[in-house]
Amino acid sequence: MRTTVTLDKDVERMLRDTMHRTRASFKETLNQAVRAGLTARRQPAGKRKPFVLAARPMGLREGIDPAALNKLADELEVDAVREQAVARRAR
């Protein structure tokens, strides 16, 4: 079937990147992309393989609480803002 399609800029970029990487024509690349997208929708959610993330140790030193890392980041940010304020006053 022959038709005219208007592609979004990001879709065009993805197609061109894939064409370059696979050395396939525009027609082949577009057909593969459409086929893959339409096939993915047909698969029932129950038959998909569950996503599994393997946990790894963070390698933190003794005494560092990973739950308190945001607090540490906030304290460092406050210190940086104070230093900037002092530097502005000194000008």
C-alpha positions in Angstrom: 0.0 0.0 0.0 1.3 3.4 -0.9 0.4 6.4 1.4 1.8 9.7 2.7 2.6 10.0 6.4 3.7 13.0 8.4 6.2 12.0 11.0 7.1 13.9 14.2 10.7 15.2 14.3 11.7 12.7 17.0 10.3 9.8 15.2 12.1 10.8 12.0 15.4 11.0 13.9 14.8 7.6 15.4 14.1 6.1 12.0 17.1 7.8 10.4 19.4 6.6 13.2 18.0 3.0 12.8 18.5 3.2 9.0 22.1 4.3 9.4 22.8 1.7 12.1 21.2 -1.2 10.2 22.0 0.0 6.6 18.3 -0.7 5.7 16.1 1.4 3.5 13.5 3.8 4.8 10.7 1.5 3.7 12.2 -1.6 5.5 13.0 0.4 8.6 9.5 1.9 8.8 7.8 -1.4 8.2 9.9 -3.1 10.9 9.1 -0.3 13.4 5.4 -0.4 12.7 5.3 -4.2 12.8 7.1 -4.2 16.1 4.9 -1.6 17.6 1.7 -3.3 16.5 2.9 -6.7 17.6 3.8 -5.5 21.0 0.3 -4.3 21.7 -1.3 -7.6 20.9 0.6 -9.5 23.6 -1.5 -9.8 26.8 0.0 -8.3 29.9 -0.2 -11.6 31.7 2.2 -13.3 29.3 5.0 -10.8 29.6 8.1 -11.8 31.5 8.2 -9.9 34.8 10.9 -7.2 35.2 13.5 -8.3 37.7 16.1 -6.0 39.1 19.1 -7.6 40.8 20.1 -5.8 43.9 23.7 -5.0 44.5 25.5 -3.7 47.6 26.1 0.1 47.4 29.6 -0.2 48.8 29.0 2.4 51.5 31.3 2.8 54.4 30.4 1.7 57.9 28.1 4.2 59.7 26.6 5.7 56.5 22.8 5.5 56.5 21.6 5.2 52.9 18.2 6.6 54.0 19.9 9.8 55.2 21.7 10.6 51.9 19.1 13.2 50.9 19.6 14.9 54.3 23.3 15.1 53.5 22.7 16.5 50.1 20.4 19.1 51.6 23.1 20.1 54.1 25.7 20.4 51.4 23.4 22.6 49.3 22.7 24.9 52.3 26.4 25.2 52.9 27.0 26.1 49.2 24.2 28.8 49.3 25.7 30.3 52.5 29.2 30.5 50.9 27.7 32.2 47.8 25.9 34.7 50.1 29.1 35.5 52.0 31.0 35.9 48.7 28.4 38.4 47.4 28.5 40.4 50.6 32.3 40.6 50.4 32.1 42.2 46.9 
